[in-house]
Amino acid sequence: MKRAVSFTTISDAPVDPLYTPESLSGFDPQRDLGTPGEFPFTRGVHETMYRGRLWTFRLFSGFGSPEATNARYKYLLAHGQTGLSVAFDFPTLMGHDADAERARGEVGKCGVNISSLDDMERLFADIPLGGVTTSMTINGPACALLAFYLAAAEKQGVPLEQCGGTVQNDCFKEYIAQNSYAFPPRPSVRVTVDMMAFCADRVPKWNTVSVSGYHIREAGATAVQELAFTLADGIGYVQAALDRGLDVDRIAPRLSFFFNAHNDFFEEIAKYRAARRMWARIMRERFHAQSPRSWMLRFHTQTAGCSLTAQQPHNNIVRTTIQALAAVLGGTQSLHTNALDETLALPTEHSAQIALRTQQIIAHESGVTNTIDPLGGSYFVEALTTRMETEALAYIRKIDEMGGIIAAIEAGYPQREIAQASYHYQQQVEQKEKIVVGVNDFLNAADPPLPLLKIDAGVEHEQAKRVQAVRARRDAARVTATLAALRHACEGADNVMPRLLDCAHAYCTLNEIMTTMKAIFGEYHDPGIF
């Protein structure tokens, strides 16, 4: 008896009953697969992959005050986490101080609140910034938060040349998907290129843009759309840097990527393999990059927050395990596993530890790290990888025809494509064409409640008092002078990053910096495409 369902991926791509050598028409193993560590890097960017070094274990962590988050970082590092990943609260994401009118009710709720260098110093107290790599998920005000971080490192005595990490800083995907933007697209790209140039000169271990498909997928994109729009964004950043006169081989090696890991195991693995191959070809053939490091697509992966369910939340451990396994088999360089309770609240210490242990069990007990790209050569995986590359390239050609990613965003093209895909999936769930365990099938009458992390309401008052105290004790003349210099740089063509670093050392607040820049660049507002 056959199951009365259609066999498609979670993105609704058809899946054949059997894959054979005939499924790989036109596939050239030497050209399309190659060897790990060599162009086109389909099998991985490193020759030895996990036999040489495991991926960086990260958990997205941040809540309440800098002190509370600092304690969580130390807890996770003590339990085997190998890199820090900062989650900021919504006021910080939008560039507001803790005592701002628009910050009310949100301080510390979905991440840590950072209003000035003072907060950043307390966030990393007793954590040597020369000895860890830090990923900061911030976009609109990314330039200011990077300045706070670098200033905190300098005050610890760590030279900028030793600072390693990543700032997300992907303005394009904010207009496409996440909506935590600051300036309009064109000045945002100007600032991004400033950061690329500054870090190439002064902070060579820093990844200046983490081109992010994660939020595009969370907004409802298919796997192919995530792949296509992410690489189109990457093309936009590289082209903007070249238009400024930067050398492609100086900036490209410091671009990293950030992908989602969703539930469809093989589709996700194929997505990562296709992404590496596509980027290698784009960099070598479109941008004529000469350095192999410019051709490499290095990526961080986060398991899919949108796949987690409030119903039967312990099932989320299983979902996260499948997703993390797909990321590892796809060759990720860094991995964040979500905690089982993240659809309800920020993770408790216990749920965060389970998420970390999930990675450790995959790394040390499953055996999947013992050989490189173990699914390479699978008829199904190779056919799926090639199909995703072909379909993603069709999207990129369409965006090129529109004049590039900024023009496409301004026309609302990727936004509409994602909205249509999201609507289609929701219809499939509601019609039970796609089963979500515990949501539209296999239901429980009632689920036992989970212990949840609750943010103390006093955090907002305390953070507001602290930023006011910072303003009261700093050198007012120095604040005025550094903000004026920043404004002058924004008005002209000077790189804004040295001026932002001066502002950070003067304890200018986030809101003061962003207000100064918005006065020149303008502030982006949702055009209301839908």
Disulfide bonds with the S-S distance in Angstrom:
none
